[in-house]
Amino acid sequence: MSYLGGQATFGRAEMHLERKDMSQNLFIGSLAWTTNDDGLKEFFETIGEVTSARVVTDRETHRSKGFGFVEFADEANNQKAIDELGGKELDGREITVTLARPKA
């Protein structure tokens, strides 16, 4: 952020980050090692349109870390997903679904 004439201005990257922070992701825990991005997205699309679904992987081994994130086009679907999919089985594992917390 910079200041011009007493007004704050934002660079492109900062604007992108600001917009991204406005949307609320879901944290998905206890994923099976075999769950991938496509499978995660397909599972959550039973609730509504998913704009992103990502299984977090180790940088070196590319193996799943057992958790991921899902973002809906309509944030109203977040609570519905928590209520309806939390505790359900995906790829043989009972998953947890909660609102994601911002990185500290």
CYANA upper distance limits for C-alpha pairs under 8 A (distance plus 0.5 A):
  1 MET  CA      8 ALA  CA      7.05
  1 MET  CA      9 THR  CA      6.17
  1 MET  CA     10 PHE  CA      5.22
  1 MET  CA     11 GLY  CA      6.90
  1 MET  CA     14 GLU  CA      7.73
  2 SER  CA      8 ALA  CA      6.25
  2 SER  CA      9 THR  CA      5.84
  2 SER  CA     10 PHE  CA      7.04
  3 TYR  CA      7 GLN  CA      5.89
  3 TYR  CA      8 ALA  CA      5.10
  3 TYR  CA      9 THR  CA      6.43
  4 LEU  CA      8 ALA  CA      7.04
  4 LEU  CA      9 THR  CA      7.50
 10 PHE  CA     14 GLU  CA      6.38
 10 PHE  CA     15 MET  CA      6.53
 11 GLY  CA     15 MET  CA      6.73
 12 ARG  CA     16 HIS  CA      6.77
 13 ALA  CA     17 LEU  CA      6.77
 14 GLU  CA     18 GLU  CA      6.57
 15 MET  CA     19 ARG  CA      6.69
 16 HIS  CA     20 LYS  CA      6.62
 17 LEU  CA     21 ASP  CA      6.65
 18 GLU  CA     22 MET  CA      7.15
 19 ARG  CA     23 SER  CA      7.79
 23 SER  CA     71 GLU  CA      8.45
 23 SER  CA     75 GLU  CA      7.94
 24 GLN  CA     71 GLU  CA      7.49
 24 GLN  CA     75 GLU  CA      7.39
 24 GLN  CA     99 LEU  CA      7.70
 24 GLN  CA    100 ALA  CA      7.58
 25 ASN  CA     69 PHE  CA      6.81
 25 ASN  CA     70 VAL  CA      6.18
 25 ASN  CA     71 GLU  CA      5.32
 25 ASN  CA     72 PHE  CA      8.16
 25 ASN  CA     78 ASN  CA      8.50
 25 ASN  CA     99 LEU  CA      6.79
 25 ASN  CA    100 ALA  CA      5.96
 26 LEU  CA     69 PHE  CA      5.95
 26 LEU  CA     70 VAL  CA      5.64
 26 LEU  CA     71 GLU  CA      6.79
 26 LEU  CA     78 ASN  CA      7.43
 26 LEU  CA     97 VAL  CA      7.12
 26 LEU  CA     98 THR  CA      6.14
 26 LEU  CA     99 LEU  CA      5.03
 26 LEU  CA    100 ALA  CA      5.40
 27 PHE  CA     67 PHE  CA      7.86
 27 PHE  CA     68 GLY  CA      6.53
 27 PHE  CA     69 PHE  CA      5.33
 27 PHE  CA     70 VAL  CA      7.29
 27 PHE  CA     96 THR  CA      8.42
 27 PHE  CA     97 VAL  CA      6.34
 27 PHE  CA     98 THR  CA      5.78
 27 PHE  CA     99 LEU  CA      6.19
 27 PHE  CA    100 ALA  CA      5.15
 28 ILE  CA     67 PHE  CA      5.98
 28 ILE  CA     68 GLY  CA      5.59
 28 ILE  CA     69 PHE  CA      6.20
 28 ILE  CA     70 VAL  CA      7.85
 28 ILE  CA     95 ILE  CA      7.22
 28 ILE  CA     96 THR  CA      6.09
 28 ILE  CA     97 VAL  CA      5.31
 28 ILE  CA     98 THR  CA      7.19
 29 GLY  CA     66 GLY  CA      6.92
 29 GLY  CA     67 PHE  CA      4.97
 29 GLY  CA     68 GLY  CA      7.14
 29 GLY  CA     95 ILE  CA      6.17
 29 GLY  CA     96 THR  CA      5.40
 29 GLY  CA     97 VAL  CA      7.05
 30 SER  CA     66 GLY  CA      6.02
 30 SER  CA     67 PHE  CA      6.55
 30 SER  CA     93 ARG  CA      7.32
 30 SER  CA     94 GLU  CA      7.26
 30 SER  CA     95 ILE  CA      5.53
 30 SER  CA     96 THR  CA      6.81
 31 LEU  CA     35 THR  CA      6.98
 31 LEU  CA     66 GLY  CA      5.07
 31 LEU  CA     67 PHE  CA      5.96
 31 LEU  CA     68 GLY  CA      8.22
 31 LEU  CA     90 LEU  CA      7.88
 31 LEU  CA     91 ASP  CA      8.40
 31 LEU  CA     93 ARG  CA      6.85
 31 LEU  CA     94 GLU  CA      8.19
 31 LEU  CA     95 ILE  CA      6.54
 32 ALA  CA     66 GLY  CA      6.66
 32 ALA  CA     90 LEU  CA      8.00
 32 ALA  CA     91 ASP  CA      6.63
 32 ALA  CA     92 GLY  CA      7.44
 32 ALA  CA     93 ARG  CA      6.28
 33 TRP  CA     63 ARG  CA      7.75
 33 TRP  CA     64 SER  CA      5.98
 33 TRP  CA     65 LYS  CA      7.99
 33 TRP  CA     66 GLY  CA      6.66
 34 THR  CA     64 SER  CA      8.13
 34 THR  CA     91 ASP  CA      7.71
 35 THR  CA     39 GLY  CA      6.62
 35 THR  CA     40 LEU  CA      7.20
 35 THR  CA     55 VAL  CA      7.99
 35 THR  CA     64 SER  CA      8.32
 35 THR  CA     90 LEU  CA      8.38
 35 THR  CA     91 ASP  CA      6.97
 36 ASN  CA     40 LEU  CA      6.69
 36 ASN  CA     54 ARG  CA      8.13
 36 ASN  CA     55 VAL  CA      6.51
 37 ASP  CA     41 LYS  CA      6.65
 37 ASP  CA     53 ALA  CA      6.13
 37 ASP  CA     54 ARG  CA      5.46
 37 ASP  CA     55 VAL  CA      5.98
 38 ASP  CA     42 GLU  CA      6.61
 38 ASP  CA     53 ALA  CA      7.93
 39 GLY  CA     43 PHE  CA      6.65
 40 LEU  CA     44 PHE  CA      6.90
 40 LEU  CA     53 ALA  CA      6.70
 40 LEU  CA     54 ARG  CA      7.92
 40 LEU  CA     55 VAL  CA      8.09
 40 LEU  CA     70 VAL  CA      8.46
 41 LYS  CA     45 GLU  CA      6.57
 41 LYS  CA     50 VAL  CA      7.00
 41 LYS  CA     52 SER  CA      7.72
 41 LYS  CA     53 ALA  CA      5.68
 41 LYS  CA     70 VAL  CA      7.90
 42 GLU  CA     46 THR  CA      7.73
 43 PHE  CA     90 LEU  CA      8.12
 44 PHE  CA     48 GLY  CA      7.59
 44 PHE  CA     50 VAL  CA      7.47
 44 PHE  CA     70 VAL  CA      8.32
 44 PHE  CA     81 ALA  CA      7.85
 44 PHE  CA     85 LEU  CA      8.48
 45 GLU  CA     49 GLU  CA      6.13
 45 GLU  CA     50 VAL  CA      6.39
 47 ILE  CA     77 ASN  CA      7.15
 47 ILE  CA     80 LYS  CA      7.65
 47 ILE  CA     81 ALA  CA      6.78
 48 GLY  CA     72 PHE  CA      7.41
 48 GLY  CA     73 ALA  CA      8.28
 48 GLY  CA     74 ASP  CA      8.24
 48 GLY  CA     77 ASN  CA      7.09
 49 GLU  CA     72 PHE  CA      6.29
 49 GLU  CA     73 ALA  CA      6.15
 49 GLU  CA     74 ASP  CA      7.90
 50 VAL  CA     70 VAL  CA      7.64
 50 VAL  CA     71 GLU  CA      6.34
 50 VAL  CA     72 PHE  CA      4.82
 50 VAL  CA     73 ALA  CA      6.30
 51 THR  CA     70 VAL  CA      8.32
 51 THR  CA     71 GLU  CA      6.13
 51 THR  CA     72 PHE  CA      5.87
 51 THR  CA     73 ALA  CA      5.97
 52 SER  CA     69 PHE  CA      8.36
 52 SER  CA     70 VAL  CA      6.18
 52 SER  CA     71 GLU  CA      5.68
 52 SER  CA     72 PHE  CA      7.63
 53 ALA  CA     68 GLY  CA      7.90
 53 ALA  CA     69 PHE  CA      6.23
 53 ALA  CA     70 VAL  CA      4.89
 53 ALA  CA     71 GLU  CA      6.96
 54 ARG  CA     68 GLY  CA      5.88
 54 ARG  CA     69 PHE  CA      5.84
 54 ARG  CA     70 VAL  CA      7.04
 55 VAL  CA     64 SER  CA      7.10
 55 VAL  CA     65 LYS  CA      8.27
 55 VAL  CA     66 GLY  CA      8.04
 55 VAL  CA     67 PHE  CA      6.51
 55 VAL  CA     68 GLY  CA      4.62
 55 VAL  CA     69 PHE  CA      7.09
 56 VAL  CA     64 SER  CA      6.39
 56 VAL  CA     65 LYS  CA      6.30
 56 VAL  CA     66 GLY  CA      7.77
 56 VAL  CA     67 PHE  CA      6.51
 56 VAL  CA     68 GLY  CA      5.70
 56 VAL  CA     69 PHE  CA      8.38
 57 THR  CA     61 THR  CA      8.39
 57 THR  CA     62 HIS  CA      5.72
 57 THR  CA     63 ARG  CA      5.70
 57 THR  CA     64 SER  CA      4.73
 57 THR  CA     65 LYS  CA      5.73
 58 ASP  CA     62 HIS  CA      5.31
 58 ASP  CA     63 ARG  CA      5.97
 58 ASP  CA     64 SER  CA      6.86
 58 ASP  CA     65 LYS  CA      6.80
 69 PHE  CA    100 ALA  CA      8.22
 71 GLU  CA     75 GLU  CA      8.28
 72 PHE  CA     77 ASN  CA      7.16
 72 PHE  CA     78 ASN  CA      7.66
 76 ALA  CA     80 LYS  CA      7.92
 77 ASN  CA     81 ALA  CA      6.56
 78 ASN  CA     82 ILE  CA      6.77
 78 ASN  CA     99 LEU  CA      8.11
 79 GLN  CA     83 ASP  CA      6.60
 80 LYS  CA     84 GLU  CA      6.41
 81 ALA  CA     85 LEU  CA      5.78
 81 ALA  CA     86 GLY  CA      7.60
 81 ALA  CA     97 VAL  CA      7.89
 82 ILE  CA     86 GLY  CA      5.73
 82 ILE  CA     97 VAL  CA      5.74
 82 ILE  CA     98 THR  CA      6.57
 84 GLU  CA     88 LYS  CA      8.35
 85 LEU  CA     95 ILE  CA      8.32
 85 LEU  CA     96 THR  CA      8.46
 85 LEU  CA     97 VAL  CA      7.49
 86 GLY  CA     94 GLU  CA      8.44
 86 GLY  CA     95 ILE  CA      6.52
 86 GLY  CA     96 THR  CA      5.42
 86 GLY  CA     97 VAL  CA      5.33
 86 GLY  CA     98 THR  CA      8.36
 87 GLY  CA     94 GLU  CA      5.74
 87 GLY  CA     95 ILE  CA      5.77
 87 GLY  CA     96 THR  CA      6.24
 87 GLY  CA     97 VAL  CA      8.24
 88 LYS  CA     94 GLU  CA      5.79
 88 LYS  CA     95 ILE  CA      6.48
 89 GLU  CA     93 ARG  CA      5.62
 89 GLU  CA     94 GLU  CA      4.80
 89 GLU  CA     95 ILE  CA      6.70
 90 LEU  CA     94 GLU  CA      6.87
 90 LEU  CA     95 ILE  CA      7.22
